[in-house]
Amino acid sequence: MPKDEAESFERLSARPTIMIRAEDCDEALGLIRMAIEQTCPAGVLPSREMVNALYGPAPIDEAEALARAIVTTVEKLTE
């Protein structure tokens, strides 16, 4: 691992871990999903059912789909 990456990892791993309830995480992801659905072009974000099939059912899978939708939107806007 390059020195810069090792230092960055050490800084991140030294931060305190914050635990949140699964229900709170799901609610937060739902709010982010709602904002994306209202502002991003149609089709950049698959439905929750499709996210479960494509990525998986875990909150991190939903977060990945949301992040990809944001990146796709930015790419479309900067073309």
FIBANU-151217 format. One line per field, with one value per atom (N, C-alpha, C): residue number from 1; residue in one letter; x, y, z. Coordinates in steps of 0.2 Angstrom, whole numbers, plus 2048, in hexadecimal, padded with zeros to 3 digits. Example, Ala and Ser with C-alpha at 12.3 -4.5 7.8 and 13.67 -1.06 7.14 Angstrom:
BEGIN
n	(1,1,1,2,2,2)
res	(a,a,a,s,s,s)
xx	(842,83E,842,840,844,840)
yy	(7E4,7EA,7F0,7F5,7FB,800)
zz	(827,827,827,823,824,827)
***
This chain:
BEGIN
n	(1,1,1,2,2,2,3,3,3,4,4,4,5,5,5,6,6,6,7,7,7,8,8,8,9,9,9,10,10,10,11,11,11,12,12,12,13,13,13,14,14,14,15,15,15,16,16,16,17,17,17,18,18,18,19,19,19,20,20,20,21,21,21,22,22,22,23,23,23,24,24,24,25,25,25,26,26,26,27,27,27,28,28,28,29,29,29,30,30,30,31,31,31,32,32,32,33,33,33,34,34,34,35,35,35,36,36,36,37,37,37,38,38,38,39,39,39,40,40,40,41,41,41,42,42,42,43,43,43,44,44,44,45,45,45,46,46,46,47,47,47,48,48,48,49,49,49,50,50,50,51,51,51,52,52,52,53,53,53,54,54,54,55,55,55,56,56,56,57,57,57,58,58,58,59,59,59,60,60,60,61,61,61,62,62,62,63,63,63,64,64,64,65,65,65,66,66,66,67,67,67,68,68,68,69,69,69,70,70,70,71,71,71,72,72,72,73,73,73,74,74,74,75,75,75,76,76,76,77,77,77,78,78,78,79,79,79)
res	(m,m,m,p,p,p,k,k,k,d,d,d,e,e,e,a,a,a,e,e,e,s,s,s,f,f,f,e,e,e,r,r,r,l,l,l,s,s,s,a,a,a,r,r,r,p,p,p,t,t,t,i,i,i,m,m,m,i,i,i,r,r,r,a,a,a,e,e,e,d,d,d,c,c,c,d,d,d,e,e,e,a,a,a,l,l,l,g,g,g,l,l,l,i,i,i,r,r,r,m,m,m,a,a,a,i,i,i,e,e,e,q,q,q,t,t,t,c,c,c,p,p,p,a,a,a,g,g,g,v,v,v,l,l,l,p,p,p,s,s,s,r,r,r,e,e,e,m,m,m,v,v,v,n,n,n,a,a,a,l,l,l,y,y,y,g,g,g,p,p,p,a,a,a,p,p,p,i,i,i,d,d,d,e,e,e,a,a,a,e,e,e,a,a,a,l,l,l,a,a,a,r,r,r,a,a,a,i,i,i,v,v,v,t,t,t,t,t,t,v,v,v,e,e,e,k,k,k,l,l,l,t,t,t,e,e,e)
xx	(804,800,804,803,807,807,80C,80C,806,804,7FE,7F8,7F7,7F1,7F1,7F7,7F8,7F7,7F9,7F8,7F0,7ED,7E6,7E2,7E4,7E0,7E1,7E7,7E8,7E4,7E3,7DF,7D8,7D5,7CE,7CD,7D1,7D0,7D1,7D4,7D4,7CE,7CA,7C3,7BF,7BB,7B6,7B1,7AF,7AA,7A3,79E,798,793,78F,78A,783,780,779,774,76E,769,768,766,765,75F,75A,754,756,75A,75C,760,764,768,764,75F,75A,756,754,751,755,75B,760,761,762,762,75C,756,750,74F,752,751,756,75C,761,75E,75B,757,752,74E,749,74B,751,754,757,75A,75C,757,751,74C,748,749,745,74A,750,755,759,75A,75E,75A,75D,759,757,751,74E,752,752,756,75D,760,766,766,761,760,75B,75E,759,754,74F,74A,74E,74B,74E,74E,749,749,74E,750,755,75C,75C,763,764,75F,760,762,75F,761,768,76A,770,776,775,77A,77A,774,773,76E,76C,767,76A,770,773,773,773,773,779,77F,784,783,77F,77D,778,774,76F,774,778,77D,781,783,787,783,77D,778,777,776,775,77B,781,787,788,786,787,782,77C,777,77A,77D,77F,785,78A,78F,78D,788,785,782,77E,77B,780,786,78B,78E,790,793,78E,788,783,783,783,783,789,78F,795,797,793,795,794)
yy	(7FA,800,806,80B,811,815,819,81C,821,825,829,825,820,81C,819,817,814,819,81F,825,826,827,828,823,81C,817,817,819,81A,81F,825,82A,828,825,823,81E,819,814,816,81C,81F,822,824,827,823,825,821,81E,818,815,817,819,81B,815,813,80E,811,80F,811,80B,80C,807,805,7FF,7FD,801,802,806,80D,810,817,818,812,812,811,80D,80C,813,816,81C,822,822,827,825,81F,81D,81E,81D,81F,826,82B,832,834,831,832,82F,829,827,82B,82E,833,839,83C,842,840,83A,838,837,834,833,839,83F,845,849,848,84D,84A,844,841,83E,83D,83B,834,833,82C,827,821,81B,81B,820,81F,81B,81B,817,811,80B,806,805,802,801,7FD,7FE,7FA,7F3,7F0,7E9,7E7,7EC,7EA,7EB,7F0,7F0,7EA,7E7,7E1,7DB,7DB,7D6,7D7,7DD,7DF,7E0,7E3,7E4,7DF,7DF,7DB,7DF,7DC,7DF,7E3,7E3,7E7,7EF,7F2,7FA,7FC,7F9,7FB,7FA,7F5,7F4,7FA,7FC,802,808,809,80F,80F,809,808,80A,808,80A,811,814,81B,81F,81D,821,820,81A,819,81E,81F,823,82A,82C,833,834,82F,830,830,82C,82B,832,835,83C,841,841,846,845,83F,83E,840,83F,841,849,84C,853,857,853,856,854,850,84E,854)
zz	(800,800,800,7FB,7FB,802,803,80A,80B,806,806,808,805,806,80D,80F,816,81B,81A,81F,81F,819,819,81C,81B,81F,826,829,830,833,82F,831,832,82D,82C,832,833,837,83F,840,846,849,844,845,849,84E,851,84D,84E,84A,84D,848,84A,848,84D,84C,84B,846,846,845,847,846,83F,83D,836,834,838,836,834,838,837,830,82F,829,823,823,81E,81C,822,821,81D,81F,81C,815,813,80C,808,80C,808,807,80B,80A,804,804,7FE,7F8,7F8,7F2,7F0,7F4,7F2,7EF,7F2,7EF,7E8,7E7,7E0,7DB,7DD,7D9,7D7,7DB,7D9,7D5,7D5,7D2,7CC,7CC,7C7,7C1,7BB,7B6,7B7,7B4,7B5,7B2,7B6,7B3,7B6,7BA,7BC,7C3,7C6,7CD,7CC,7CD,7CC,7D3,7D2,7D8,7DD,7E3,7E9,7E7,7E4,7E2,7DE,7D9,7D4,7D8,7DC,7E0,7E4,7E7,7EA,7E6,7E0,7DB,7D8,7D6,7D3,7D8,7DE,7E3,7E9,7EC,7F2,7F6,7FC,800,806,807,80C,80B,811,810,80C,80C,808,801,7FF,7F8,7F5,7FA,7F8,7F7,7FC,7FB,7F5,7F3,7ED,7E7,7E7,7E1,7E1,7E7,7E7,7E5,7E7,7E5,7DD,7DB,7D3,7D0,7D2,7CF,7CF,7D5,7D5,7D0,7D0,7CB,7C4,7C2,7BC,7BA,7BE,7BD,7BC,7C0,7BF,7B8,7B6,7B0,7AA,7AB,7A5,7A5,7AB,7AB,7A8,7A9,7A7,7A0,79C,795,791)
***
